[in-house]
Amino acid sequence: MPKLGLTMTEGVIAEWRVAPGDRVAPGDILFVVETDKIANDVEASDAGVIQAIEVEAGLPAQVGDVVAFLTVEGGGEGPQTTQVPPTRANNPSPDVGSQAPTARQLATPLARRIASRAGVQLSAVAGSGPRGRITAADVQTSIEAGQGGRLLEGGARPSDGTVRPISKHHATVARRLTEAKQEIPHFYIFAEVDVSALLRLRSEINGDIGGRKLSVNHFVLAAVARSLTAAPGINSVWKDGGLLPIATADVGFAVETPRGLYAPVIRGAGAKTLDELAEAADELAERARSGRLQSVDLEGGAISVSNVGMFGATALLPIINPGQSSILGVGRARRIFRPDEAGQPRAVDELCLALSCDHRVMDGAAAARFLQAIQQALEHPVRLLRAPSGGTVAP
């Protein structure tokens, strides 16, 4: 198991791309490793033949553990067996010459995760993919049909009260957010934002054939990024008992993926035009859903945005991501009646914003001014169409 980050101690084999007996060349992808944050492809460094797989897909391994054996071809002295990657000393080498290739159930990483969580034995699932590969839909069909493969280790069924295992990413998120809620002194500020003008502007922009389609979340991200440039106190994090200012207006945002929630960070969001920011956000979201994020994509920034409006939720009171100092929860836009200047009812589209803040970094007044700046930007969205003044925070 290779070390893929400074803090990595173990990884989960999310998927094997090879099987015993397969011939590989340098650069071929051998397996996919899922760490605390992301999934990484591990490539072959030598040409050879896979002799044995030691860690099945879905299982964890410590950094340095043997996960497979490869007979390397070439070198002048005949084939030589090597570990893929190098092993720890306490992991004995098998007798490669006498070990027969073992059969492996072909399945997609998502299918394996669903099966693990639901207690489904892949051997009881019929695969509909190429070469009988099991897909997520195959596992779901098996679950809904109540086939006999839906058993946990030891023969227990999920309905008998047995605790089902979760993915490494899920476990890490649970642990870190529990720590964040316990260690970060949260306080909360709310605002109701009239987004009637924003929705009209968005509709007009999206009606332009050939142009990039903008979502409400793109406007929210732009409003947050622009507001950060004028709020150095907000664009700071708590570190080593003091405040660490962040020079650029970087904004994270929550993305739902088959592997759970991720929050990639848009670098220099405050210096991007609305179209540039939307393009960056869409590209990061696509990479998150396809499992192609890098560790650097998930680091940095003082604030994230978590939008649940697309699910019909009115509001969200989110927990601050560890390492950041605030997070903005966004609900759906609701058509309601508010009195106009003459006291007469007027229909408006209203959005609920909830800002969770780290009291070590900011006080209520600073947070309120920041939320007010976001509110004003969203209520006057034409300003977001202008070129930004820059994403560097004033000293």
Order of alpha helices (4+ residues) and beta strands (2+ residues): beta-beta-beta-beta-beta-beta-beta-beta-alpha-alpha-alpha-beta-alpha-alpha-beta-beta-beta-beta-beta-beta-alpha-beta-beta-beta-beta-alpha
